[in-house]
Amino acid sequence: MEYQEKLIGTIRSKLGEHISTNVARLFLSHCNWDVSRVEDKYWDDQEELYAACGLNNPNEEIVVAAAPKGSYECSVCLEDTEDYLQNPTCGHYFCRTCWRAGIENDIVGGNVFKIKCFHINCKELVPDDIIQSLVSPQLWEKYRTYLGNKFVDGANDVRWCIANDCKNAITQSSLVGNQKVGVCPCGTVFCWNKECASQSHCPASCDEYTKWKEKNGSSDFQSQKWILENTKKCIKCKSPVSKQDGCFQMTCRPPCSQQFCWLCSEDWKTHSDHFRCKKHPEAGSPSDVGNRVLYLTDVKWEGDELFVKLLDRYNFYAKAQKDAKDAYPKISAVINQLVADKILLNPKPLDAAKITLEECRRIVQGMIIVRGVNMNSSRQLAQAFQVKQFEEKIAELSNKFEKELLTLEHDFPKVTKFVDEVQKIDKILSTLAQNIVAQGL
């Protein structure tokens, strides 16, 4: 509301104090809260602007009738009353009961920018002080809330935070690469494009993000995803073979009957232990291999199989982001205690590490989107070694900040060394992020 009132004040100072708060608000709403557009339209053709906003012609003189003395018949309810109220902008008067009923009806219906006098053919707005004097405190608060909501929805340069549990409105965008984002005090960073309304997905474009959502949400892909996650292709006939339980030795259905290892997809003749793969001797179950890290530089997979792997990696970073958010109260408590004990003199490097981790995880998710929707194109994000180093440094900083910090010994030299190590990783990671975003746009 403060930003809205600032814009209203700007319009009144530029066009003149004869422009009421309600009229200035309506002008701004009509022009998507763009002060320059209001000025241009006003000085170009005032009558056209007033007409477009549904207001009386400003050049037609309004004769304000004298208020009646004593009792009079309200022209709405036709009741005799002495409890009436006159609208100061047009002079029309009605009993307070009718005024209140009409205004309450407008507020409940969400028509908060155009609460007008309800005399026939009158287009004058009812001032806010009249509205406030007639309605209950609860309804006045609802009126103010509606004004704020409609302002954010209609303004070109204001956005709601996309977090479900946040009601903040952001009035200024920031840049990640060449993409605009909104940064909310709650920690959410989101795409500034109103039609997108998603978390920040740089370096992926809004169009690429939309294609990504459409593909991983389609029923055809979900079916294919299940097949890819729960079956392996026979190494001979390429038919899908599923595994429910048991050892790693798989036998394709007749007439093929080829035997192969579930983990490494090689001929079973090269294996000797039904519960141990020669290529992955450390694996006690298929999930031990399936959960190993897949870097974006890996090119073993193609088509839908690659897309499934990329989706898993995308979800991995989404979960890491959520887990970090859940863990931050504990991390913050440790940092505060170190500061209170005067073991940590400057907590800013650790605060910076938190922000860097969040931003870099979002960037990797954007990179995954780019690769997922451009698998058959020539678009390249950055040199392969940079991408792999980027992910490795994210893991390294995550381990430092989100794990080691929680068990860090309260010893001044050790804490100082720890902070220096965090700063060093943070600096490398920030530089890599800048380079990758610049090359990926």
C-alpha positions in Angstrom: 0.0 0.0 0.0 2.9 2.4 0.7 4.1 2.1 -2.9 0.6 2.6 -4.2 0.1 5.7 -2.1 3.5 7.0 -3.3 2.4 6.7 -6.9 -0.9 8.4 -6.1 0.9 11.2 -4.5 3.2 11.6 -7.5 0.2 11.9 -9.8 -1.5 14.5 -7.7 1.7 16.5 -7.5 2.2 16.4 -11.3 -1.4 16.9 -12.4 -2.6 19.2 -9.5 -4.2 18.8 -6.1 -7.6 19.2 -7.6 -7.2 15.5 -8.6 -8.6 13.6 -5.7 -6.9 10.5 -4.3 -9.7 8.3 -5.7 -9.5 9.8 -9.2 -5.7 9.5 -9.2 -6.0 5.9 -8.1 -8.5 5.2 -10.9 -6.2 6.9 -13.5 -3.3 4.8 -12.4 -5.3 1.6 -12.5 -6.5 2.4 -16.0 -2.9 2.9 -17.1 -1.5 -0.2 -15.3 0.0 2.0 -12.6 2.4 3.7 -15.1 2.8 7.3 -14.0 4.2 8.4 -17.4 1.2 6.9 -19.3 -1.2 8.8 -17.0 0.6 12.1 -17.6 0.7 11.5 -21.4 -3.0 10.7 -21.5 -4.0 13.5 -19.2 -2.2 16.3 -21.0 -3.1 14.8 -24.4 -6.8 14.7 -23.9 -8.3 15.0 -20.4 -11.9 14.4 -21.5 -10.9 11.1 -23.2 -9.1 9.9 -20.0 -12.0 10.8 -17.8 -14.4 9.1 -20.1 -12.3 6.0 -20.4 -12.3 5.8 -16.6 -16.1 6.2 -16.5 -15.9 9.7 -14.9 -17.8 12.9 -15.5 -16.4 15.3 -18.1 -14.0 17.5 -16.1 -15.0 20.6 -18.2 -18.6 20.4 -17.2 -19.4 22.4 -14.2 -21.1 20.4 -11.4 -23.7 22.4 -9.4 -23.6 21.2 -5.9 -27.1 21.3 -4.5 -27.6 22.7 -1.0 -28.2 20.1 1.7 -31.8 19.8 2.8 -32.9 21.2 6.1 -34.7 18.9 8.5 -36.4 15.7 7.3 -36.4 14.7 3.6 -37.4 11.7 1.5 -34.4 9.6 0.4 -34.7 9.0 -3.4 -33.5 5.4 -3.0 -35.5 3.9 -0.2 -38.3 6.6 -0.3 -38.1 6.9 3.5 -38.3 10.2 5.4 -35.1 10.8 7.3 -32.9 13.4 8.9 -29.9 11.1 8.9 -28.5 11.7 5.5 -25.1 12.2 3.9 -24.0 14.4 1.0 -21.3 13.4 -1.4 -18.9 16.5 -1.5 -17.8 15.9 -5.1 -21.3 16.1 -6.6 -23.6 17.2 -3.9 -26.0 14.3 -4.1 -27.4 13.1 -0.8 -29.0 10.0 0.4 -29.8 8.5 3.8 -26.8 6.9 5.5 -28.5 3.5 5.4 -28.7 3.5 1.6 -25.2 5.0 1.3 -23.9 2.2 3.5 -25.7 -0.6 1.7 -24.5 0.6 -1.7 -20.9 1.0 -0.6 -20.8 -2.3 1.2 -22.2 -4.0 -1.9 -19.4 -2.5 -4.0 -16.7 -3.6 -1.6 -18.0 -7.2 -1.2 -18.2 -7.4 -5.0 -14.6 -6.2 -5.3 -15.5 -3.0 -7.2 -13.2 -0.9 -5.0 -11.7 1.5 -7.6 -15.1 2.7 -8.8 -17.3 3.3 -5.8 -19.5 6.0 -7.2 -22.5 8.1 -6.3 -25.6 6.1 -7.2 -27.6 9.0 -8.4 -28.9 8.5 -12.0 -26.2 9.5 -14.5 -23.8 10.6 -11.8 -20.2 9.4 -12.2 -18.5 11.1 -9.3 -16.4 8.9 -7.0 -17.1 8.6 -3.3 -14.1 9.8 -1.2 -12.3 7.4 1.1 -13.1 9.3 4.2 -16.8 9.0 3.4 -16.4 5.2 2.8 -14.5 4.8 6.1 -17.1 6.7 8.1 -19.9 4.4 6.8 -18.5 0.9 6.9 -17.3 -1.3 9.8 -13.6 -1.4 10.7 -13.5 -5.0 9.3 -15.0 -4.0 6.0 -12.8 -1.0 5.8 -9.8 -3.3 6.2 -11.2 -5.5 3.5 -11.5 -2.5 1.2 -7.9 -1.6 1.8 -6.8 -5.2 1.2 -8.8 -5.3 -2.1 -7.1 -2.0 -3.2 -3.7 -3.5 -2.5 -4.5 -6.8 -4.3 -5.9 -5.1 -7.4 -2.9 -2.7 -7.4 -0.4 -5.6 -7.5 -2.4 -7.6 -10.0 -2.7 -4.6 -12.4 0.7 -2.9 -12.0 3.4 -3.7 -14.6 6.3 -3.3 -12.2 4.9 -5.1 -9.1 4.7 -8.8 -8.4 3.4 -11.1 -5.8 5.9 -13.5 -4.2 5.1 -17.0 -5.6 5.6 -18.8 -2.2 2.4 -20.3 -1.0 2.9 -19.1 2.6 4.0 -15.6 1.7 1.9 -12.5 1.0 4.7 -10.0 0.1 4.5 -7.8 -3.0 7.8 -7.0 -4.6 8.2 -3.6 -6.2 11.6 -3.9 -7.8 13.2 -6.6 -10.0 16.8 -7.8 -10.0 18.9 -9.3 -12.8 20.3 -12.8 -13.1 22.2 -12.8 -16.4 19.8 -10.9 -18.6 16.7 -12.3 -17.0 14.6 -10.3 -14.5 13.7 -11.9 -11.2 11.9 -10.9 -8.0 13.8 -11.4 -4.7 11.5 -11.7 -1.7 12.5 -11.1 1.9 11.2 -14.6 2.6 14.0 -16.0 0.5 12.1 -16.9 -2.6 13.6 -15.9 -6.0 11.1 -16.0 -8.9 10.8 -15.2 -12.5 9.5 -11.6 -13.1 7.4 -12.6 -16.1 3.8 -12.6 -14.8 2.8 -15.3 -17.4 5.5 -17.6 -16.1 5.1 -17.1 -12.3 7.6 -19.8 -11.4 10.9 -20.0 -9.4 13.9 -18.4 -11.1 14.9 -20.7 -14.0 17.9 -18.8 -15.4 19.7 -19.7 -17.7 16.6 -21.4 -19.2 14.1 -19.1 -20.9 10.4 -19.0 -19.9 9.6 -20.9 -23.1 12.1 -23.6 -22.3 10.7 -23.8 -18.7 7.2 -24.2 -20.1 8.3 -27.0 -22.4 10.0 -28.7 -19.5 6.9 -28.7 -17.4 4.7 -29.9 -20.3 7.0 -32.8 -21.1 7.5 -34.1 -17.6 3.8 -33.6 -16.8 2.5 -35.5 -19.8 0.8 -38.9 -19.3 2.9 -40.4 -22.2 6.1 -39.3 -20.5 5.0 -40.5 -17.1 4.3 -44.0 -18.6 7.6 -44.0 -20.3 9.3 -42.8 -17.1 7.9 -45.7 -15.2 9.2 -48.1 -17.8 12.6 -46.6 -17.8 12.9 -46.6 -14.0 11.5 -50.1 -13.5 12.8 -52.1 -16.5 16.0 -52.7 -18.4 16.4 -53.5 -22.1 17.6 -56.9 -22.9 21.1 -56.7 -24.2 20.2 -59.0 -27.1 16.6 -58.3 -28.3 16.1 -54.9 -26.6 12.8 -55.9 -25.1 12.1 -54.4 -21.6 12.6 -56.7 -18.7 11.3 -55.8 -15.2 12.7 -56.7 -11.8 10.6 -57.0 -8.7 13.0 -58.7 -6.3 15.8 -61.2 -5.9 19.3 -61.3 -7.4 20.9 -59.3 -10.2 20.7 -62.1 -12.8 18.0 -61.3 -15.3 16.6 -63.7 -18.0 14.8 -62.4 -21.0 11.5 -64.1 -21.9 11.7 -66.9 -24.5 12.6 -67.3 -27.3 15.4 -64.8 -26.5 16.3 -66.1 -23.0 19.4 -63.9 -22.9 20.8 -63.6 -19.4 22.4 -60.3 -18.2 23.2 -58.3 -15.1 20.6 -55.8 -13.9 23.2 -53.3 -12.7 25.7 -53.1 -15.5 23.7 -54.6 -18.4 26.5 -57.0 -19.5 26.3 -60.7 -20.3 25.8 -62.7 -17.1 28.6 -65.1 -18.2 31.1 -62.6 -16.9 29.6 -62.7 -13.4 29.9 -65.3 -10.7 27.9 -63.9 -7.7 24.1 -63.5 -8.0 24.1 -60.7 -5.5 27.2 -58.8 -6.6 28.0 -57.0 -9.8 31.6 -57.2 -11.0 31.5 -53.5 -12.1 29.8 -52.3 -9.0 31.1 -54.6 -6.2 30.2 -52.0 -3.5 26.5 -52.1 -4.5 24.3 -54.1 -2.2 21.1 -53.2 -4.1 20.2 -51.6 -7.4 19.4 -48.3 -5.7 23.0 -48.0 -4.5 24.0 -47.6 -8.2 20.8 -45.7 -9.2 21.5 -43.0 -6.7 25.0 -42.2 -7.8 25.7 -38.6 -8.9 24.8 -37.8 -12.5 26.6 -34.7 -13.7 25.2 -32.7 -16.6 28.4 -33.5 -18.6 27.5 -37.3 -18.6 26.5 -38.2 -22.2 25.8 -42.0 -21.7 22.1 -41.7 -22.1 19.9 -40.4 -24.9 16.2 -39.5 -25.6 13.7 -40.3 -22.9 16.2 -42.1 -20.8 18.4 -39.0 -20.6 15.3 -36.9 -19.8 14.4 -39.2 -16.9 18.0 -38.9 -15.5 17.8 -35.1 -15.9 14.5 -35.0 -14.1 15.9 -37.0 -11.3 18.8 -34.6 -11.0 16.4 -31.6 -11.1 14.4 -33.1 -8.3 17.6 -33.8 -6.4 18.4 -30.1 -6.4 14.8 -29.2 -5.5 15.0 -31.5 -2.5 18.4 -30.2 -1.5 17.0 -26.6 -1.6 14.0 -27.7 0.6 16.2 -29.6 3.1 18.6 -26.7 3.4 15.7 -24.3 4.1 14.4 -26.7 6.8 17.9 -27.0 8.3 18.7 -23.3 8.3 17.1 -22.6 11.8 19.7 -25.0 13.3 22.5 -23.6 11.2 21.5 -20.1 12.2 21.4 -21.1 15.9 25.0 -22.4 15.6 26.2 -19.2 13.9 24.5 -17.0 16.5 26.0 -19.0 19.4 29.5 -18.7 17.8 29.0 -15.0 17.6 27.7 -14.8 21.2 30.7 -16.7 22.4 33.0 -14.3 20.5 34.5 -17.2 18.6 33.1 -16.0 15.3 33.8 -12.3 14.8 32.3 -11.8 11.3 29.3 -14.0 10.3 28.8 -12.3 6.9 30.9 -14.9 4.9 28.6 -17.6 6.2 25.5 -15.6 5.4 26.9 -15.1 1.9 27.5 -18.9 1.5 23.8 -19.5 2.2 22.8 -17.1 -0.6 25.4 -18.5 -3.0 24.2 -22.1 -2.4 20.6 -21.2 -3.0 21.4 -19.2 -6.2 23.7 -21.9 -7.6 21.2 -24.7 -7.1 18.6 -22.7 -9.0 21.1 -22.1 -11.8 21.9 -25.8 -12.1 18.1 -26.5 -12.3 17.9 -24.0 -15.1 20.8 -25.7 -16.9 19.1 -29.0 -16.5 16.0 -27.5 -18.1 18.0 -26.2 -21.0 19.6 -29.6 -21.7 16.3 -31.4 -21.2 14.4 -29.4 -23.9 17.3 -28.9 -26.3 18.7 -32.5 -26.5 18.7 -32.5 -30.3 19.8 -28.9 -30.8 23.2 -27.3 -30.9 22.7 -25.0 -27.9 25.5 -25.3 -25.5 25.7 -23.8 -22.0 29.3 -23.7 -21.2 32.5 -25.8 -21.4 31.9 -29.3 -19.9 34.7 -29.0 -17.3 33.2 -25.8 -16.0 29.8 -27.4 -15.5 31.2 -30.4 -13.7 33.4 -28.2 -11.5 30.4 -26.1 -10.8 28.3 -29.0 -9.4 31.3 -30.4 -7.5 31.8 -27.0 -5.8 28.1 -26.8 -4.9 28.4 -30.2 -3.2 31.6 -29.1 -1.5 30.1 -25.8 -0.1 26.9 -27.7 0.9 28.9 -30.2 2.9 30.8 -27.4 4.6 27.9 -25.0 5.3 25.1 -27.4 5.9 26.9 -30.3 7.6 30.3 -29.6 9.0 29.2 -26.3 10.5 26.6 -28.1 12.7 29.4 -30.1 14.4 32.1 -27.5 14.3 34.3 -27.4 17.4 34.0 -24.1 19.3 37.6 -23.2 18.9 38.7 -19.8 17.6 41.6 -21.0 15.3 39.4 -23.9 13.9 36.4 -21.6 13.3 38.6 -19.0 11.6 40.1 -21.7 9.3 36.6 -23.0 8.6 35.3 -19.6 7.6 38.4 -19.0 5.4 37.7 -22.3 3.6 34.0 -21.4 3.1 35.0 -18.0 1.7 37.4 -19.6 -0.8 34.9 -22.1 -2.1 32.2 -19.4 -2.2 34.4 -17.2 -4.3 35.2 -20.0 -6.8 31.6 -21.0 -7.0 30.3 -17.4 -7.5 32.8 -16.9 -10.4 31.8 -20.2 -12.0 28.1 -19.2 -11.7 28.7 -15.8 -13.4 30.6 -17.5 -16.2 28.1 -20.2 -16.8 25.1 -17.8 -16.8 26.9 -15.5 -19.2 27.7 -18.3 -21.6 24.3 -20.0 -21.2 22.2 -17.0 -22.2 
